[in-house]
């Protein structure tokens, strides 16, 4: 097999494989029918001429896909001459493990861990782009782009899926996923699954959606067109959220989202208050899968989105206080002049304030007073006339207004947890190390 036929074999395998996979160097060697030294000579020439690339298992976990750009030419060639293909094939056949019985047997052979790919410089000259005209992201893979390359999009595109109950939209404000709920409810063209999306930031600090090319290429042609229309130009202007970057590389988060921290604080407050009073101070806590729809960073900088967030935040704070918790814990003697039990019956923020002042002694009232100020400010924001009475507004300042508000709200909830933590009955309640240390992302 000459160089041209070897190149054609590599290219054909790549373009006709399910996920734009590389062919293993052992399989290519067997197909070539060449002596090993001649085979390596031709492979080396193809690498130098920028026709092919070698991807090695030592550089990535799975060389059968190209997650990142290929190594330097010199490194590819150096590694090629570090192993003996013939010897490895013989040894691996001898040491292969066989599973199964009777006619159904599977033999597992340990590979070298090297796959061969057509290089982008070669693919751009031979790929028929017309075959991919309706699939712009699949075309990019066909042209040899690396699978884990992130692309950035306008944040508002997520509203298409979040606001449509036919899709399950999940996010912890660092990463997320989108999947259609029932194929009976959607046309085949709308039955999409985005396994892994995340976020990034432009020079201005405003959020953008980040999705890996491998996930974009799996979208239907119709949805690839939708995402292409919302793609942000100037790739170099954007950077990935640091925790999303870690998740791409298979690592755990170093820090959690402020929204995840808020939900965890509610859980701990619930547990602590049950230890103190035998009943929870909080009506409802929220798991990742069931958090309120509008509890997260805004995906549209509109007045309506901001007001929905304020409304949701108040429902999770003031409205989430359990009226029954205060039963038999407050009496007339605890009230200020002019107050009666009847008057404050539904004033849960005030009841919480009375109970805390009665139960806890403070050397510094500042954090506690600031906490109640925040509770009341958020209740006031919710009490403003509903957005339906006003014309909706698009303004980037809503992004910053919301960031400021969630920081204030989280500080208030954290302060409440710290106050309860001083009670002798709460010493057994465990607080996650990341929450205790404040390892939280506020962006």
C-alpha positions in Angstrom: 0.0 0.0 0.0 1.5 3.3 -1.0 1.2 6.6 0.9 -1.8 7.7 -1.1 -3.7 4.6 -0.3 -2.7 4.7 3.4 -4.0 8.3 3.5 -7.2 7.3 1.8 -7.7 4.5 4.3 -7.2 6.9 7.3 -9.5 9.5 5.8 -12.2 7.1 4.9 -12.2 5.5 8.3 -12.4 9.0 10.0 -15.2 10.4 7.8 -17.3 7.2 7.9 -16.9 6.4 11.6 -19.7 7.1 14.1 -17.9 9.8 16.0 -15.1 10.9 13.7 -12.8 8.3 15.2 -9.2 7.6 14.4 -8.1 4.2 13.2 -5.7 2.2 15.5 -2.2 2.1 14.2 -2.2 -1.7 14.5 -5.3 -2.0 12.2 -3.7 0.4 9.7 -0.5 -1.5 9.8 -2.2 -4.8 9.0 -4.2 -3.3 6.2 -1.0 -1.8 4.6 0.7 -5.2 4.2 4.0 -3.4 4.5 7.1 -4.3 6.5 7.2 -2.3 9.7 10.1 -0.1 8.8 8.5 0.8 5.4 5.2 1.4 7.1 6.7 3.8 9.7 8.7 5.5 6.9 5.5 6.3 5.0 3.6 7.4 8.2 6.5 9.7 9.1 6.4 11.3 5.7 2.6 11.8 5.9 3.0 13.5 9.3 5.7 15.8 8.1 3.6 16.7 5.0 0.7 17.6 7.4 -1.5 14.9 6.0 -2.1 12.9 9.2 -1.7 13.2 13.0 -1.0 10.6 15.6 -2.9 10.7 18.9 -1.5 8.8 21.9 -3.2 7.3 24.9 -0.5 8.7 27.2 -1.6 12.2 26.3 -5.4 11.6 26.6 -7.5 8.8 28.2 -9.0 7.6 24.9 -7.1 8.0 21.6 -10.0 6.9 19.5 -11.3 10.4 19.6 -9.4 13.6 19.2 -10.4 15.8 22.2 -7.6 18.3 21.8 -5.2 19.5 19.1 -2.7 16.9 18.0 0.8 17.0 19.7 3.7 18.7 18.0 5.0 16.9 14.9 8.4 16.1 16.5 6.6 14.4 19.5 4.4 12.4 17.2 7.3 11.0 15.2 9.4 10.4 18.3 6.7 8.3 19.9 6.1 6.4 16.7 9.6 5.0 16.8 9.4 4.0 20.5 7.3 0.9 20.0 7.5 -2.2 17.7 4.1 -2.8 16.1 4.9 -6.4 15.0 6.1 -7.4 18.5 3.2 -5.8 20.2 0.6 -7.5 18.0 2.2 -10.9 18.6 2.5 -10.4 22.4 -1.0 -9.0 22.7 -2.6 -11.9 20.9 -0.8 -14.3 23.3 -1.9 -12.3 26.4 -5.4 -11.6 25.2 -8.3 -12.3 27.6 -11.3 -14.2 26.3 -14.7 -13.9 27.8 -17.9 -15.8 27.0 -18.8 -19.4 26.3 -19.6 -21.6 23.3 -20.0 -19.7 20.1 -20.2 -16.4 21.8 -16.7 -15.4 22.8 -15.1 -12.0 22.9 -11.3 -11.6 22.9 -9.9 -8.4 24.5 -6.5 -7.4 23.0 -4.4 -4.7 24.6 -3.7 -2.1 22.0 -0.7 0.1 21.6 -2.8 3.2 22.4 -2.2 5.1 19.2 -4.7 6.2 16.6 -4.2 7.9 13.3 -6.2 10.8 12.1 -6.3 12.8 8.8 -4.9 16.3 9.5 -7.1 19.4 9.2 -4.8 20.7 6.4 -5.6 17.6 4.4 -9.3 17.5 5.2 -10.0 21.0 4.2 -9.0 20.1 0.6 -11.0 16.9 0.3 -14.2 17.2 2.4 -17.4 17.9 0.5 -18.9 20.7 2.6 -22.2 20.4 0.7 -22.8 17.1 2.5 -22.9 19.0 5.8 -24.6 22.2 4.6 -27.4 21.9 7.2 -25.0 20.7 10.0 -22.4 23.4 10.5 -20.9 21.9 13.7 -20.7 18.4 12.2 -18.8 20.0 9.3 -16.3 21.4 11.8 -15.6 17.9 13.0 -15.4 16.6 9.5 -12.8 19.3 8.9 -10.7 17.9 11.7 -11.4 20.2 14.6 -10.9 18.8 18.1 -13.9 17.4 19.8 -13.7 19.2 23.1 -13.2 22.7 21.6 -15.7 25.0 23.3 -17.9 27.5 21.3 -19.6 30.4 22.9 -23.2 31.6 22.4 -25.6 34.3 23.5 -26.9 33.4 26.9 -30.5 34.0 25.9 -30.5 30.9 23.7 -31.1 28.8 26.8 -34.5 30.4 27.3 -35.7 28.3 24.3 -35.3 25.2 26.3 -35.8 26.4 29.8 -39.2 27.9 29.0 -40.4 24.9 27.1 -41.8 22.1 29.4 -41.1 19.6 26.6 -37.5 19.8 27.6 -35.8 19.0 30.9 -33.4 21.9 31.6 -30.9 21.4 34.4 -28.1 23.6 35.6 -26.2 24.4 38.7 -25.0 27.6 37.1 -21.6 26.1 36.3 -22.6 23.2 34.1 -26.0 21.8 32.9 -27.8 19.6 30.4 -30.9 19.7 28.2 -32.9 16.7 27.1 -36.3 16.3 25.5 -39.0 14.8 27.8 -41.2 12.8 25.4 -40.7 12.1 21.8 -44.5 12.1 21.3 -44.6 15.8 22.1 -41.9 16.9 19.7 -41.1 16.6 16.0 -38.0 14.4 15.4 -36.1 17.6 14.4 -36.7 19.0 17.9 -35.7 15.9 19.8 -32.3 17.0 21.0 -30.0 16.1 23.9 -27.2 18.3 25.1 -25.3 16.2 27.6 -23.0 18.9 28.8 -23.1 22.7 28.5 -21.4 25.3 30.7 -20.6 28.9 30.8 -17.9 31.4 29.9 -17.2 35.1 30.1 -16.4 37.8 27.6 -14.0 40.7 28.2 -16.9 42.6 29.9 -17.5 39.8 32.4 -21.0 39.1 31.0 -21.9 35.4 30.9 -22.1 33.4 27.7 -23.1 29.8 27.1 -20.2 27.4 26.3 -20.8 24.1 24.5 -18.2 21.6 23.3 -18.1 20.8 19.6 -18.8 17.1 20.2 -22.2 18.0 21.8 -23.0 20.6 19.1 -22.4 18.1 16.3 -24.9 15.7 17.8 -27.8 18.2 17.5 -30.3 17.8 14.7 -29.7 19.9 11.6 -32.5 22.3 12.6 -31.0 23.0 16.0 -27.5 23.2 14.7 -28.8 26.1 12.6 -30.4 27.7 15.7 -27.2 27.6 17.7 -25.1 28.7 14.7 -27.3 31.9 14.5 -26.5 32.7 18.2 -22.8 31.9 18.1 -20.5 34.7 19.4 -17.6 35.8 17.2 -14.1 36.5 18.4 -13.3 33.2 20.1 -10.2 34.7 21.8 -12.4 37.2 23.7 -14.0 34.5 25.8 -12.8 32.3 28.6 -14.4 29.3 30.2 -15.8 29.3 33.7 -12.9 27.8 35.8 -15.2 25.0 37.3 -16.6 24.1 33.8 -13.0 23.8 32.6 -12.3 21.4 35.5 -15.4 19.3 34.7 -14.3 19.0 31.0 -11.0 17.6 32.2 -12.8 15.1 34.5 -12.0 16.9 37.8 -14.4 17.8 40.6 -15.3 21.4 41.3 -12.9 23.4 43.5 -15.7 25.8 44.4 -19.5 25.6 44.2 -21.9 28.1 42.7 -23.4 30.7 45.1 -26.8 29.3 44.2 -25.8 25.7 45.2 -24.4 27.2 48.4 -27.7 29.0 49.1 -29.6 25.7 48.7 -27.2 23.9 51.0 -27.5 26.6 53.7 -31.3 26.0 53.6 -30.8 22.3 54.3 -28.5 23.0 57.2 -30.8 25.7 58.7 -33.6 23.1 58.5 -31.6 20.5 60.3 -30.3 23.0 63.0 -33.7 24.4 63.7 -35.2 20.9 64.1 -32.4 20.2 66.7 -33.3 23.5 68.5 -37.1 23.5 68.4 -38.2 20.1 67.3 -39.7 21.5 64.1 -38.1 23.1 61.1 -37.8 26.8 60.7 -37.8 26.2 56.9 -40.8 24.9 55.0 -39.0 23.5 52.0 -35.5 22.7 50.9 -34.5 22.0 47.3 -32.5 19.3 45.6 -30.5 20.1 42.5 -33.2 18.6 40.3 -36.1 20.5 41.8 -34.8 23.9 42.5 -37.1 26.7 41.4 -37.0 27.5 37.7 -35.9 31.1 38.1 -33.4 30.5 40.8 -30.1 31.0 39.0 -28.1 33.6 37.0 -30.3 35.5 34.6 -30.2 34.2 31.1 -32.0 37.3 29.7 -31.2 40.8 31.1 -34.9 41.8 31.2 -37.1 43.5 33.8 -39.4 40.5 33.7 -36.6 38.0 34.3 -35.2 40.1 37.2 -38.6 40.5 38.8 -39.3 36.8 38.5 -36.0 36.2 40.3 -36.8 38.6 43.1 -40.2 36.9 43.5 -38.5 33.4 43.6 -35.9 34.6 46.1 -38.5 35.9 48.5 -40.5 32.7 48.3 -37.3 30.8 49.3 -36.6 33.2 52.2 -39.4 35.1 53.9 -42.2 32.9 52.4 -40.2 29.8 53.3 -40.3 30.5 57.0 -42.4 28.0 58.9 -45.1 29.8 60.9 -45.5 26.7 63.1 -41.9 27.0 64.3 -42.7 30.1 66.3 -45.7 28.6 68.1 -45.2 28.7 71.9 -41.8 30.4 71.3 -43.0 34.0 71.4 -45.3 35.7 73.9 -46.8 39.1 74.4 -44.0 40.0 76.8 -41.5 39.7 73.9 -43.2 42.3 71.8 -42.4 46.0 71.3 -44.8 48.7 72.3 -47.8 48.8 70.0 -47.3 45.2 68.8 -49.8 42.4 69.5 -49.7 38.7 68.7 -52.6 39.3 66.4 -50.9 42.0 64.4 -47.7 40.1 63.9 -49.4 36.8 63.2 -48.4 36.7 59.6 -45.2 38.8 59.9 -42.7 36.0 59.8 -39.6 38.1 59.4 -40.6 40.0 62.5 -41.3 36.8 64.4 -37.9 35.5 63.4 -36.4 38.7 64.6 -38.2 38.5 68.0 -37.2 34.9 68.5 -33.6 35.4 67.7 -33.3 38.5 69.9 -34.9 36.6 72.7 -32.8 33.4 72.2 -29.3 34.7 71.3 -27.0 37.2 72.9 -24.9 39.3 70.5 -21.7 41.2 71.2 -22.1 42.7 67.7 -25.6 43.3 66.4 -24.3 44.4 63.0 -24.4 41.2 61.0 -27.8 40.2 62.5 -29.3 43.6 61.7 -28.0 43.5 58.2 -29.5 40.1 57.7 -33.0 41.3 58.6 -32.5 44.4 56.5 -31.8 42.1 53.5 -34.8 39.9 54.2 -37.0 43.0 54.3 -35.5 44.6 51.2 -36.1 41.4 49.2 -39.7 41.2 50.5 -40.0 44.9 49.3 -38.8 44.1 45.9 -41.4 41.3 45.5 -44.1 43.6 46.8 -43.6 46.1 43.9 -46.4 46.1 41.3 -46.2 43.0 39.1 -44.2 43.3 35.9 -47.3 42.9 33.8 -48.3 46.4 34.7 -45.2 47.8 33.0 -43.5 47.5 29.7 -40.8 44.9 29.7 -37.3 46.2 29.5 -33.9 44.9 28.2 -31.0 46.3 30.1 -27.6 44.7 30.8 -27.6 46.4 34.3 -30.1 43.6 35.4 -27.2 41.2 35.3 -25.2 43.3 37.8 -28.3 44.0 39.9 -29.0 40.3 40.2 -25.4 39.5 41.1 -25.5 42.1 43.9 -28.8 40.8 45.2 -27.9 37.1 45.3 -24.7 38.0 47.2 -26.7 40.0 49.8 -29.3 37.2 50.0 -26.7 34.5 50.4 -24.9 36.5 53.1 -28.2 36.8 55.0 -29.0 33.1 54.8 -25.4 32.3 55.8 -25.7 34.7 58.8 -28.9 32.9 59.9 -27.1 29.6 59.8 -24.2 31.0 61.8 -26.6 32.3 64.4 -28.2 29.0 64.8 -24.8 27.3 65.0 -24.2 29.0 68.3 -27.0 27.0 69.9 -25.8 24.1 72.0 -28.2 21.7 70.3 -26.7 22.2 66.9 -23.2 21.1 67.6 -23.8 17.7 65.9 -24.9 19.2 62.7 -22.2 18.8 60.0 -21.4 21.6 57.7 -19.6 20.7 54.4 -16.0 21.8 54.4 -16.4 23.9 51.2 -19.3 25.7 52.8 -17.6 26.3 56.1 -14.6 27.7 54.3 -16.7 29.8 51.9 -15.3 28.1 48.7 -18.0 29.6 46.5 -18.1 31.1 43.1 -20.1 34.3 42.9 -20.0 34.6 39.1 
